[in-house]
Amino acid sequence: MPRRLTVAERHAAAERDLLLEEIADQSSWDQFLVEQAVLTTGQHGEFSANDFRSLLPEMGLGFLGAAINALHSGGLIRHTGRYVPSDLSSTHGHRLSVWELTDRARGIAADRAAARRDQAA
């Protein structure tokens, strides 16, 4: 039998659900921007959410968790098994997963780079 949630946990879950709904209501362009930032950053090695705070506009930061989950579910990134502390003071050093691109994602990135080179030529 599942554990019953406390009042505080129910309120936190409701607040989380509202935030996720708000994020889902944003444009697909914002989500695409975040996914591109993750894939581009991943080409340079391992990464965590800390690596995106200076790269993304405020709107994009709301999509970061959703984008990482989607890329992970899609087989484009994988968890390294490591964690780093968040560098955002409001999170009090909450643990963040460290990710890396899969071979599939590296292949997609290489194909896109080749297409851009061909288009420029």
N, CA, C and O atoms as a Tinker XYZ file with bonds, in Angstrom:
   484  protein
     1  N      0.843000   -1.176000    0.000000    73     2
     2  CA     0.000000    0.000000    0.000000    64     1     3
     3  C      0.888000    1.239000    0.000000    63     2     4     5
     4  O      1.791000    1.348000    0.830000    81     3
     5  N      0.647000    2.179000   -0.922000    73     3     6
     6  CA     1.492000    3.369000   -0.987000    64     5     7
     7  C      1.328000    4.238000    0.258000    63     6     8     9
     8  O      0.267000    4.280000    0.879000    81     7
     9  N      2.384000    4.908000    0.589000    73     7    10
    10  CA     2.398000    5.813000    1.736000    64     9    11
    11  C      1.521000    7.014000    1.437000    63    10    12    13
    12  O      1.536000    7.529000    0.319000    81    11
    13  N      0.758000    7.469000    2.421000    73    11    14
    14  CA    -0.090000    8.645000    2.257000    64    13    15
    15  C      0.768000    9.893000    2.318000    63    14    16    17
    16  O      1.674000    9.992000    3.146000    81    15
    17  N      0.487000   10.837000    1.451000    73    15    18
    18  CA     1.234000   12.081000    1.415000    64    17    19
    19  C      0.787000   13.012000    2.532000    63    18    20    21
    20  O     -0.387000   13.043000    2.902000    81    19
    21  N      1.742000   13.771000    3.063000    73    19    22
    22  CA     1.403000   14.787000    4.049000    64    21    23
    23  C      0.765000   15.967000    3.325000    63    22    24    25
    24  O      0.798000   16.049000    2.097000    81    23
    25  N      0.186000   16.876000    4.096000    73    23    26
    26  CA    -0.419000   18.076000    3.510000    64    25    27
    27  C      0.636000   18.860000    2.726000    63    26    28    29
    28  O      0.373000   19.313000    1.612000    81    27
    29  N      1.819000   19.018000    3.300000    73    27    30
    30  CA     2.893000   19.756000    2.626000    64    29    31
    31  C      3.292000   19.075000    1.325000    63    30    32    33
    32  O      3.536000   19.746000    0.322000    81    31
    33  N      3.359000   17.748000    1.336000    73    31    34
    34  CA     3.725000   17.018000    0.120000    64    33    35
    35  C      2.647000   17.165000   -0.956000    63    34    36    37
    36  O      2.965000   17.283000   -2.140000    81    35
    37  N      1.384000   17.157000   -0.554000    73    35    38
    38  CA     0.294000   17.339000   -1.531000    64    37    39
    39  C      0.351000   18.732000   -2.151000    63    38    40    41
    40  O      0.150000   18.888000   -3.355000    81    39
    41  N      0.625000   19.738000   -1.331000    73    39    42
    42  CA     0.728000   21.106000   -1.854000    64    41    43
    43  C      1.932000   21.242000   -2.782000    63    42    44    45
    44  O      1.845000   21.890000   -3.825000    81    43
    45  N      3.038000   20.641000   -2.407000    73    43    46
    46  CA     4.228000   20.693000   -3.263000    64    45    47
    47  C      3.957000   20.003000   -4.595000    63    46    48    49
    48  O      4.390000   20.487000   -5.641000    81    47
    49  N      3.252000   18.886000   -4.569000    73    47    50
    50  CA     2.933000   18.161000   -5.804000    64    49    51
    51  C      2.007000   18.986000   -6.686000    63    50    52    53
    52  O      2.177000   19.021000   -7.905000    81    51
    53  N      1.034000   19.647000   -6.082000    73    51    54
    54  CA     0.119000   20.490000   -6.854000    64    53    55
    55  C      0.866000   21.657000   -7.483000    63    54    56    57
    56  O      0.622000   22.006000   -8.638000    81    55
    57  N      1.782000   22.264000   -6.719000    73    55    58
    58  CA     2.576000   23.377000   -7.248000    64    57    59
    59  C      3.468000   22.898000   -8.389000    63    58    60    61
    60  O      3.611000   23.589000   -9.398000    81    59
    61  N      4.067000   21.720000   -8.232000    73    59    62
    62  CA     4.913000   21.146000   -9.290000    64    61    63
    63  C      4.093000   20.908000  -10.547000    63    62    64    65
    64  O      4.542000   21.219000  -11.650000    81    63
    65  N      2.894000   20.359000  -10.390000    73    63    66
    66  CA     2.048000   20.080000  -11.544000    64    65    67
    67  C      1.664000   21.361000  -12.279000    63    66    68    69
    68  O      1.621000   21.381000  -13.509000    81    67
    69  N      1.384000   22.431000  -11.532000    73    67    70
    70  CA     1.072000   23.714000  -12.175000    64    69    71
    71  C      2.268000   24.247000  -12.949000    63    70    72    73
    72  O      2.113000   24.774000  -14.051000    81    71
    73  N      3.472000   24.113000  -12.371000    73    71    74
    74  CA     4.679000   24.574000  -13.057000    64    73    75
    75  C      4.901000   23.770000  -14.334000    63    74    76    77
    76  O      5.211000   24.341000  -15.380000    81    75
    77  N      4.745000   22.457000  -14.258000    73    75    78
    78  CA     4.919000   21.628000  -15.453000    64    77    79
    79  C      3.893000   21.988000  -16.525000    63    78    80    81
    80  O      4.219000   22.002000  -17.712000    81    79
    81  N      2.668000   22.278000  -16.119000    73    79    82
    82  CA     1.639000   22.684000  -17.075000    64    81    83
    83  C      2.010000   24.009000  -17.735000    63    82    84    85
    84  O      1.815000   24.188000  -18.937000    81    83
    85  N      2.547000   24.935000  -16.940000    73    83    86
    86  CA     2.965000   26.232000  -17.481000    64    85    87
    87  C      4.107000   26.052000  -18.476000    63    86    88    89
    88  O      4.132000   26.701000  -19.522000    81    87
    89  N      5.049000   25.173000  -18.149000    73    87    90
    90  CA     6.178000   24.906000  -19.048000    64    89    91
    91  C      5.661000   24.297000  -20.351000    63    90    92    93
    92  O      6.108000   24.675000  -21.434000    81    91
    93  N      4.733000   23.366000  -20.249000    73    91    94
    94  CA     4.187000   22.712000  -21.443000    64    93    95
    95  C      3.435000   23.688000  -22.329000    63    94    96    97
    96  O      3.358000   23.484000  -23.541000    81    95
    97  N      2.876000   24.753000  -21.745000    73    95    98
    98  CA     2.137000   25.742000  -22.517000    64    97    99
    99  C      3.038000   26.686000  -23.303000    63    98   100   101
   100  O      2.552000   27.410000  -24.172000    81    99
   101  N      4.330000   26.695000  -23.023000    73    99   102
   102  CA     5.251000   27.580000  -23.731000    64   101   103
   103  C      5.444000   27.076000  -25.159000    63   102   104   105
   104  O      5.031000   25.967000  -25.498000    81   103
   105  N      6.063000   27.888000  -25.975000    73   103   106
   106  CA     6.206000   27.517000  -27.384000    64   105   107
   107  C      7.198000   26.377000  -27.577000    63   106   108   109
   108  O      8.118000   26.197000  -26.778000    81   107
   109  N      7.002000   25.614000  -28.641000    73   107   110
   110  CA     7.910000   24.516000  -28.951000    64   109   111
   111  C      9.281000   25.055000  -29.356000    63   110   112   113
   112  O     10.283000   24.348000  -29.246000    81   111
   113  N      9.330000   26.309000  -29.825000    73   111   114
   114  CA    10.610000   26.911000  -30.195000    64   113   115
   115  C     11.525000   26.991000  -28.979000    63   114   116   117
   116  O     12.718000   26.706000  -29.085000    81   115
   117  N     10.980000   27.374000  -27.822000    73   115   118
   118  CA    11.782000   27.450000  -26.600000    64   117   119
   119  C     12.325000   26.084000  -26.222000    63   118   120   121
   120  O     13.488000   25.957000  -25.836000    81   119
   121  N     11.484000   25.059000  -26.331000    73   119   122
   122  CA    11.931000   23.709000  -25.994000    64   121   123
   123  C     13.012000   23.255000  -26.974000    63   122   124   125
   124  O     13.994000   22.635000  -26.565000    81   123
   125  N     12.844000   23.555000  -28.248000    73   123   126
   126  CA    13.846000   23.196000  -29.250000    64   125   127
   127  C     15.181000   23.882000  -28.940000    63   126   128   129
   128  O     16.241000   23.268000  -29.061000    81   127
   129  N     15.123000   25.155000  -28.543000    73   127   130
   130  CA    16.332000   25.899000  -28.182000    64   129   131
   131  C     17.081000   25.209000  -27.045000    63   130   132   133
   132  O     18.304000   25.072000  -27.091000    81   131
   133  N     16.349000   24.782000  -26.037000    73   131   134
   134  CA    16.969000   24.118000  -24.885000    64   133   135
   135  C     17.571000   22.780000  -25.308000    63   134   136   137
   136  O     18.693000   22.458000  -24.918000    81   135
   137  N     16.848000   22.009000  -26.091000    73   135   138
   138  CA    17.374000   20.721000  -26.549000    64   137   139
   139  C     18.645000   20.921000  -27.373000    63   138   140   141
   140  O     19.596000   20.152000  -27.235000    81   139
   141  N     18.671000   21.940000  -28.224000    73   139   142
   142  CA    19.868000   22.224000  -29.003000    64   141   143
   143  C     21.043000   22.608000  -28.104000    63   142   144   145
   144  O     22.178000   22.199000  -28.349000    81   143
   145  N     20.766000   23.392000  -27.068000    73   143   146
   146  CA    21.830000   23.779000  -26.131000    64   145   147
   147  C     22.399000   22.546000  -25.439000    63   146   148   149
   148  O     23.613000   22.436000  -25.271000    81   147
   149  N     21.539000   21.624000  -25.038000    73   147   150
   150  CA    22.003000   20.398000  -24.379000    64   149   151
   151  C     22.853000   19.577000  -25.339000    63   150   152   153
   152  O     23.938000   19.123000  -24.974000    81   151
   153  N     22.371000   19.384000  -26.559000    73   151   154
   154  CA    23.128000   18.580000  -27.528000    64   153   155
   155  C     24.459000   19.231000  -27.903000    63   154   156   157
   156  O     25.467000   18.544000  -28.065000    81   155
   157  N     24.456000   20.553000  -28.038000    73   155   158
   158  CA    25.691000   21.253000  -28.385000    64   157   159
   159  C     26.703000   21.175000  -27.240000    63   158   160   161
   160  O     27.880000   20.893000  -27.461000    81   159
   161  N     26.241000   21.423000  -26.040000    73   159   162
   162  CA    27.129000   21.354000  -24.877000    64   161   163
   163  C     27.661000   19.944000  -24.692000    63   162   164   165
   164  O     28.827000   19.759000  -24.344000    81   163
   165  N     26.818000   18.955000  -24.922000    73   163   166
   166  CA    27.230000   17.566000  -24.756000    64   165   167
   167  C     28.333000   17.130000  -25.703000    63   166   168   169
   168  O     29.045000   16.167000  -25.419000    81   167
   169  N     28.485000   17.820000  -26.820000    73   167   170
   170  CA    29.559000   17.476000  -27.759000    64   169   171
   171  C     30.936000   17.764000  -27.173000    63   170   172   173
   172  O     31.945000   17.267000  -27.673000    81   171
   173  N     30.973000   18.565000  -26.114000    73   171   174
   174  CA    32.245000   18.948000  -25.501000    64   173   175
   175  C     32.555000   18.138000  -24.252000    63   174   176   177
   176  O     33.512000   18.447000  -23.542000    81   175
   177  N     31.767000   17.114000  -23.971000    73   175   178
   178  CA    32.018000   16.252000  -22.819000    64   177   179
   179  C     30.814000   16.168000  -21.905000    63   178   180   181
   180  O     29.688000   16.469000  -22.301000    81   179
   181  N     31.070000   15.754000  -20.677000    73   179   182
   182  CA    29.998000   15.597000  -19.695000    64   181   183
   183  C     29.426000   16.952000  -19.309000    63   182   184   185
   184  O     30.095000   17.979000  -19.425000    81   183
   185  N     28.172000   16.941000  -18.844000    73   183   186
   186  CA    27.517000   18.198000  -18.473000    64   185   187
   187  C     26.468000   17.944000  -17.404000    63   186   188   189
   188  O     26.013000   16.817000  -17.210000    81   187
   189  N     26.097000   19.009000  -16.721000    73   187   190
   190  CA    24.992000   18.988000  -15.758000    64   189   191
   191  C     24.161000   20.247000  -15.994000    63   190   192   193
   192  O     24.511000   21.078000  -16.832000    81   191
   193  N     23.082000   20.384000  -15.268000    73   191   194
   194  CA    22.229000   21.569000  -15.398000    64   193   195
   195  C     23.000000   22.847000  -15.078000    63   194   196   197
   196  O     22.646000   23.915000  -15.578000    81   195
   197  N     24.038000   22.761000  -14.264000    73   195   198
   198  CA    24.851000   23.939000  -13.948000    64   197   199
   199  C     25.413000   24.603000  -15.202000    63   198   200   201
   200  O     25.604000   25.818000  -15.234000    81   199
   201  N     25.675000   23.812000  -16.224000    73   199   202
   202  CA    26.323000   24.317000  -17.440000    64   201   203
   203  C     25.417000   25.182000  -18.310000    63   202   204   205
   204  O     25.887000   25.768000  -19.286000    81   203
   205  N     24.136000   25.276000  -17.981000    73   203   206
   206  CA    23.199000   25.970000  -18.856000    64   205   207
   207  C     22.703000   27.310000  -18.346000    63   206   208   209
   208  O     22.058000   28.051000  -19.089000    81   207
   209  N     22.986000   27.633000  -17.109000    73   207   210
   210  CA    22.442000   28.872000  -16.540000    64   209   211
   211  C     22.893000   30.110000  -17.297000    63   210   212   213
   212  O     22.114000   31.050000  -17.460000    81   211
   213  N     24.122000   30.127000  -17.756000    73   211   214
   214  CA    24.612000   31.300000  -18.481000    64   213   215
   215  C     24.298000   31.227000  -19.977000    63   214   216   217
   216  O     24.433000   32.225000  -20.685000    81   215
   217  N     23.884000   30.069000  -20.458000    73   215   218
   218  CA    23.630000   29.890000  -21.893000    64   217   219
   219  C     22.192000   30.168000  -22.303000    63   218   220   221
   220  O     21.935000   30.614000  -23.422000    81   219
   221  N     21.256000   29.905000  -21.397000    73   219   222
   222  CA    19.845000   29.958000  -21.768000    64   221   223
   223  C     19.170000   31.210000  -21.237000    63   222   224   225
   224  O     19.498000   31.692000  -20.154000    81   223
   225  N     18.223000   31.733000  -22.010000    73   223   226
   226  CA    17.413000   32.831000  -21.483000    64   225   227
   227  C     16.565000   32.297000  -20.336000    63   226   228   229
   228  O     16.368000   31.088000  -20.209000    81   227
   229  N     16.067000   33.201000  -19.507000    73   227   230
   230  CA    15.279000   32.801000  -18.335000    64   229   231
   231  C     14.157000   31.837000  -18.706000    63   230   232   233
   232  O     13.901000   30.878000  -17.977000    81   231
   233  N     13.493000   32.076000  -19.816000    73   231   234
   234  CA    12.394000   31.212000  -20.249000    64   233   235
   235  C     12.889000   29.786000  -20.491000    63   234   236   237
   236  O     12.202000   28.822000  -20.152000    81   235
   237  N     14.064000   29.656000  -21.070000    73   235   238
   238  CA    14.598000   28.338000  -21.403000    64   237   239
   239  C     14.936000   27.495000  -20.195000    63   238   240   241
   240  O     14.872000   26.268000  -20.260000    81   239
   241  N     15.293000   28.132000  -19.096000    73   239   242
   242  CA    15.668000   27.367000  -17.912000    64   241   243
   243  C     14.518000   26.516000  -17.407000    63   242   244   245
   244  O     14.745000   25.450000  -16.834000    81   243
   245  N     13.289000   26.965000  -17.610000    73   243   246
   246  CA    12.140000   26.171000  -17.193000    64   245   247
   247  C     11.994000   24.883000  -17.974000    63   246   248   249
   248  O     11.383000   23.933000  -17.485000    81   247
   249  N     12.540000   24.831000  -19.170000    73   247   250
   250  CA    12.455000   23.645000  -20.007000    64   249   251
   251  C     13.608000   22.676000  -19.781000    63   250   252   253
   252  O     13.573000   21.551000  -20.280000    81   251
   253  N     14.613000   23.088000  -19.048000    73   251   254
   254  CA    15.832000   22.292000  -18.964000    64   253   255
   255  C     15.584000   20.881000  -18.455000    63   254   256   257
   256  O     16.024000   19.917000  -19.081000    81   255
   257  N     14.895000   20.741000  -17.343000    73   255   258
   258  CA    14.627000   19.403000  -16.814000    64   257   259
   259  C     13.817000   18.559000  -17.777000    63   258   260   261
   260  O     14.105000   17.378000  -17.976000    81   259
   261  N     12.798000   19.171000  -18.376000    73   259   262
   262  CA    11.963000   18.449000  -19.337000    64   261   263
   263  C     12.783000   18.038000  -20.569000    63   262   264   265
   264  O     12.624000   16.932000  -21.086000    81   263
   265  N     13.648000   18.925000  -21.026000    73   263   266
   266  CA    14.474000   18.609000  -22.199000    64   265   267
   267  C     15.448000   17.477000  -21.885000    63   266   268   269
   268  O     15.635000   16.567000  -22.693000    81   267
   269  N     16.063000   17.540000  -20.714000    73   267   270
   270  CA    16.999000   16.475000  -20.333000    64   269   271
   271  C     16.257000   15.145000  -20.223000    63   270   272   273
   272  O     16.752000   14.122000  -20.694000    81   271
   273  N     15.074000   15.150000  -19.606000    73   271   274
   274  CA    14.296000   13.908000  -19.511000    64   273   275
   275  C     13.920000   13.382000  -20.892000    63   274   276   277
   276  O     13.995000   12.178000  -21.135000    81   275
   277  N     13.519000   14.270000  -21.796000    73   275   278
   278  CA    13.138000   13.841000  -23.144000    64   277   279
   279  C     14.336000   13.276000  -23.904000    63   278   280   281
   280  O     14.217000   12.258000  -24.586000    81   279
   281  N     15.474000   13.925000  -23.788000    73   279   282
   282  CA    16.672000   13.441000  -24.481000    64   281   283
   283  C     17.134000   12.105000  -23.903000    63   282   284   285
   284  O     17.604000   11.235000  -24.636000    81   283
   285  N     17.000000   11.948000  -22.594000    73   283   286
   286  CA    17.353000   10.679000  -21.955000    64   285   287
   287  C     16.400000    9.581000  -22.407000    63   286   288   289
   288  O     16.836000    8.489000  -22.771000    81   287
   289  N     15.103000    9.864000  -22.386000    73   287   290
   290  CA    14.105000    8.881000  -22.820000    64   289   291
   291  C     14.284000    8.512000  -24.283000    63   290   292   293
   292  O     14.027000    7.376000  -24.681000    81   291
   293  N     14.726000    9.475000  -25.082000    73   291   294
   294  CA    14.948000    9.243000  -26.506000    64   293   295
   295  C     16.266000    8.561000  -26.826000    63   294   296   297
   296  O     16.568000    8.307000  -27.992000    81   295
   297  N     17.053000    8.263000  -25.800000    73   295   298
   298  CA    18.312000    7.565000  -26.024000    64   297   299
   299  C     19.429000    8.445000  -26.550000    63   298   300   301
   300  O     20.395000    7.937000  -27.120000    81   299
   301  N     19.317000    9.765000  -26.369000    73   299   302
   302  CA    20.347000   10.667000  -26.879000    64   301   303
   303  C     21.381000   11.067000  -25.825000    63   302   304   305
   304  O     22.501000   11.448000  -26.163000    81   303
   305  N     21.002000   10.980000  -24.557000    73   303   306
   306  CA    21.960000   11.223000  -23.477000    64   305   307
   307  C     21.825000   10.100000  -22.460000    63   306   308   309
   308  O     20.783000    9.452000  -22.364000    81   307
   309  N     22.897000    9.878000  -21.700000    73   307   310
   310  CA    22.849000    8.855000  -20.649000    64   309   311
   311  C     23.497000    9.403000  -19.389000    63   310   312   313
   312  O     24.386000   10.253000  -19.434000    81   311
   313  N     23.025000    8.891000  -18.273000    73   311   314
   314  CA    23.544000    9.294000  -16.970000    64   313   315
   315  C     24.908000    8.638000  -16.781000    63   314   316   317
   316  O     25.083000    7.458000  -17.084000    81   315
   317  N     25.864000    9.400000  -16.282000    73   315   318
   318  CA    27.206000    8.858000  -16.071000    64   317   319
   319  C     27.325000    8.107000  -14.755000    63   318   320   321
   320  O     28.314000    7.415000  -14.512000    81   319
   321  N     26.306000    8.246000  -13.900000    73   319   322
   322  CA    26.386000    7.647000  -12.570000    64   321   323
   323  C     26.995000    8.595000  -11.550000    63   322   324   325
   324  O     27.121000    8.262000  -10.372000    81   323
   325  N     27.372000    9.781000  -12.017000    73   323   326
   326  CA    27.965000   10.770000  -11.117000    64   325   327
   327  C     26.995000   11.911000  -10.872000    63   326   328   329
   328  O     26.050000   12.121000  -11.633000    81   327
   329  N     27.244000   12.642000   -9.799000    73   327   330
   330  CA    26.438000   13.808000   -9.429000    64   329   331
   331  C     27.374000   14.945000   -9.044000    63   330   332   333
   332  O     28.502000   14.715000   -8.608000    81   331
   333  N     26.894000   16.170000   -9.209000    73   331   334
   334  CA    27.621000   17.361000   -8.761000    64   333   335
   335  C     26.639000   18.222000   -7.974000    63   334   336   337
   336  O     25.431000   18.132000   -8.189000    81   335
   337  N     27.144000   19.055000   -7.063000    73   335   338
   338  CA    26.231000   19.944000   -6.345000    64   337   339
   339  C     25.779000   21.094000   -7.244000    63   338   340   341
   340  O     26.549000   21.583000   -8.070000    81   339
   341  N     24.545000   21.515000   -7.079000    73   339   342
   342  CA    24.040000   22.666000   -7.829000    64   341   343
   343  C     24.810000   23.903000   -7.405000    63   342   344   345
   344  O     25.136000   24.073000   -6.230000    81   343
   345  N     25.100000   24.773000   -8.377000    73   343   346
   346  CA    25.780000   26.026000   -8.040000    64   345   347
   347  C     24.791000   27.172000   -7.862000    63   346   348   349
   348  O     25.197000   28.327000   -7.735000    81   347
   349  N     23.504000   26.863000   -7.852000    73   347   350
   350  CA    22.459000   27.852000   -7.608000    64   349   351
   351  C     22.225000   27.917000   -6.102000    63   350   352   353
   352  O     21.842000   26.918000   -5.493000    81   351
   353  N     22.450000   29.073000   -5.502000    73   351   354
   354  CA    22.395000   29.181000   -4.041000    64   353   355
   355  C     21.035000   28.789000   -3.467000    63   354   356   357
   356  O     20.970000   28.256000   -2.359000    81   355
   357  N     19.967000   29.037000   -4.186000    73   355   358
   358  CA    18.640000   28.729000   -3.653000    64   357   359
   359  C     18.380000   27.232000   -3.521000    63   358   360   361
   360  O     17.434000   26.839000   -2.838000    81   359
   361  N     19.188000   26.390000   -4.152000    73   359   362
   362  CA    18.983000   24.942000   -4.069000    64   361   363
   363  C     19.800000   24.311000   -2.945000    63   362   364   365
   364  O     19.662000   23.119000   -2.672000    81   363
   365  N     20.646000   25.099000   -2.294000    73   363   366
   366  CA    21.451000   24.622000   -1.167000    64   365   367
   367  C     22.298000   23.399000   -1.536000    63   366   368   369
   368  O     22.416000   22.461000   -0.747000    81   367
   369  N     22.876000   23.412000   -2.719000    73   367   370
   370  CA    23.775000   22.342000   -3.139000    64   369   371
   371  C     23.090000   21.041000   -3.511000    63   370   372   373
   372  O     23.706000   19.978000   -3.442000    81   371
   373  N     21.827000   21.108000   -3.902000    73   371   374
   374  CA    21.089000   19.918000   -4.337000    64   373   375
   375  C     21.905000   19.149000   -5.376000    63   374   376   377
   376  O     22.580000   19.757000   -6.206000    81   375
   377  N     21.846000   17.823000   -5.333000    73   375   378
   378  CA    22.616000   17.004000   -6.278000    64   377   379
   379  C     22.028000   17.071000   -7.681000    63   378   380   381
   380  O     20.818000   16.942000   -7.865000    81   379
   381  N     22.895000   17.274000   -8.664000    73   379   382
   382  CA    22.486000   17.277000  -10.073000    64   381   383
   383  C     23.176000   16.123000  -10.783000    63   382   384   385
   384  O     24.352000   15.850000  -10.541000    81   383
   385  N     22.453000   15.458000  -11.646000    73   383   386
   386  CA    23.019000   14.365000  -12.430000    64   385   387
   387  C     24.017000   14.902000  -13.438000    63   386   388   389
   388  O     23.876000   16.014000  -13.948000    81   387
   389  N     25.029000   14.090000  -13.714000    73   387   390
   390  CA    25.991000   14.390000  -14.774000    64   389   391
   391  C     25.650000   13.484000  -15.947000    63   390   392   393
   392  O     25.460000   12.279000  -15.784000    81   391
   393  N     25.575000   14.084000  -17.138000    73   391   394
   394  CA    25.131000   13.400000  -18.349000    64   393   395
   395  C     26.219000   13.410000  -19.406000    63   394   396   397
   396  O     27.176000   14.179000  -19.327000    81   395
   397  N     26.057000   12.543000  -20.401000    73   395   398
   398  CA    26.913000   12.542000  -21.588000    64   397   399
   399  C     26.078000   12.111000  -22.779000    63   398   400   401
   400  O     25.057000   11.440000  -22.628000    81   399
   401  N     26.522000   12.503000  -23.963000    73   399   402
   402  CA    25.821000   12.103000  -25.184000    64   401   403
   403  C     26.048000   10.623000  -25.457000    63   402   404   405
   404  O     27.095000   10.069000  -25.121000    81   403
   405  N     25.065000   10.000000  -26.064000    73   403   406
   406  CA    25.226000    8.617000  -26.519000    64   405   407
   407  C     25.865000    8.645000  -27.905000    63   406   408   409
   408  O     25.985000    9.705000  -28.520000    81   407
   409  N     26.268000    7.489000  -28.383000    73   407   410
   410  CA    26.827000    7.398000  -29.740000    64   409   411
   411  C     25.797000    7.849000  -30.773000    63   410   412   413
   412  O     26.137000    8.482000  -31.772000    81   411
   413  N     24.546000    7.514000  -30.517000    73   411   414
   414  CA    23.468000    7.933000  -31.438000    64   413   415
   415  C     23.425000    9.454000  -31.549000    63   414   416   417
   416  O     23.327000    9.989000  -32.653000    81   415
   417  N     23.497000   10.149000  -30.428000    73   415   418
   418  CA    23.456000   11.615000  -30.442000    64   417   419
   419  C     24.690000   12.189000  -31.117000    63   418   420   421
   420  O     24.596000   13.178000  -31.844000    81   419
   421  N     25.830000   11.587000  -30.889000    73   419   422
   422  CA    27.056000   12.070000  -31.555000    64   421   423
   423  C     26.937000   11.928000  -33.067000    63   422   424   425
   424  O     27.403000   12.788000  -33.815000    81   423
   425  N     26.310000   10.837000  -33.516000    73   423   426
   426  CA    26.092000   10.638000  -34.949000    64   425   427
   427  C     25.159000   11.690000  -35.525000    63   426   428   429
   428  O     25.399000   12.206000  -36.617000    81   427
   429  N     24.091000   12.010000  -34.794000    73   427   430
   430  CA    23.162000   13.043000  -35.239000    64   429   431
   431  C     23.874000   14.391000  -35.317000    63   430   432   433
   432  O     23.690000   15.136000  -36.279000    81   431
   433  N     24.681000   14.704000  -34.312000    73   431   434
   434  CA    25.409000   15.972000  -34.292000    64   433   435
   435  C     26.394000   16.041000  -35.462000    63   434   436   437
   436  O     26.534000   17.088000  -36.093000    81   435
   437  N     27.070000   14.936000  -35.749000    73   435   438
   438  CA    28.015000   14.916000  -36.871000    64   437   439
   439  C     27.283000   15.105000  -38.193000    63   438   440   441
   440  O     27.764000   15.826000  -39.068000    81   439
   441  N     26.138000   14.474000  -38.348000    73   439   442
   442  CA    25.345000   14.626000  -39.573000    64   441   443
   443  C     24.895000   16.067000  -39.760000    63   442   444   445
   444  O     24.943000   16.599000  -40.869000    81   443
   445  N     24.455000   16.701000  -38.670000    73   443   446
   446  CA    24.015000   18.099000  -38.750000    64   445   447
   447  C     25.169000   19.020000  -39.098000    63   446   448   449
   448  O     25.005000   19.956000  -39.881000    81   447
   449  N     26.338000   18.762000  -38.521000    73   447   450
   450  CA    27.505000   19.598000  -38.820000    64   449   451
   451  C     27.902000   19.444000  -40.286000    63   450   452   453
   452  O     28.264000   20.424000  -40.938000    81   451
   453  N     27.838000   18.236000  -40.798000    73   451   454
   454  CA    28.168000   18.009000  -42.208000    64   453   455
   455  C     27.163000   18.706000  -43.116000    63   454   456   457
   456  O     27.538000   19.278000  -44.139000    81   455
   457  N     25.891000   18.657000  -42.742000    73   455   458
   458  CA    24.864000   19.329000  -43.542000    64   457   459
   459  C     25.075000   20.848000  -43.556000    63   458   460   461
   460  O     24.886000   21.496000  -44.586000    81   459
   461  N     25.466000   21.408000  -42.411000    73   459   462
   462  CA    25.754000   22.848000  -42.362000    64   461   463
   463  C     26.961000   23.213000  -43.223000    63   462   464   465
   464  O     26.959000   24.245000  -43.895000    81   463
   465  N     27.985000   22.371000  -43.202000    73   463   466
   466  CA    29.165000   22.621000  -44.033000    64   465   467
   467  C     28.799000   22.560000  -45.512000    63   466   468   469
   468  O     29.233000   23.397000  -46.303000    81   467
   469  N     28.000000   21.568000  -45.876000    73   467   470
   470  CA    27.573000   21.424000  -47.272000    64   469   471
   471  C     26.728000   22.611000  -47.709000    63   470   472   473
   472  O     26.858000   23.088000  -48.836000    81   471
   473  N     25.866000   23.088000  -46.822000    73   471   474
   474  CA    25.007000   24.212000  -47.131000    64   473   475
   475  C     25.808000   25.499000  -47.296000    63   474   476   477
   476  O     25.477000   26.351000  -48.120000    81   475
   477  N     26.873000   25.626000  -46.495000    73   475   478
   478  CA    27.702000   26.825000  -46.572000    64   477   479
   479  C     28.577000   26.830000  -47.837000    63   478   480   481
   480  O     28.962000   27.891000  -48.328000    81   479
   481  N     28.881000   25.653000  -48.347000    73   479   482
   482  CA    29.764000   25.554000  -49.520000    64   481   483
   483  C     29.058000   25.871000  -50.812000    63   482   484
   484  O     29.673000   25.829000  -51.878000    81   483
